[in-house]
Amino acid sequence: MANEENKTIEKVVEELDEMSADENERLEAYKRKLAIIDYNTSIDMAHKEGEKIGRQEGEKAGRKAEQLKIAKNLKEQGIEIDIIVKTTGLTKQEVESI
């Protein structure tokens, strides 16, 4: 609790210093704040994009695993490779390597 109060006090002191500074110093402080906001926004967007890509890759890997499982079952039942390829969407080489 005390740590949070200290941060609040530090922020108030910082803002008071900025208000009492001359115009150039206030402008520089404002630019620094904008740069920090821009940086944080960029990091947040990159994080969200990374999560999106990760989900897509995970879903793709899951579909591929399911296709391979189906192909293996079909192959064990003696179904022709060409039919397995058409059914699963796998390549002939993928089916043959199972």
Secondary structure, DSSP 8 states (H G I E B T S, - for coil): -HHHHHHHHHHHHHHHHHHHS-HHHHHHHHHHHHHHHHHHHHHHHHHHHHHHHHHHHHHHHHHHHHHHHHHHHHHHTT--HHHHHHHH---HHHHHT-
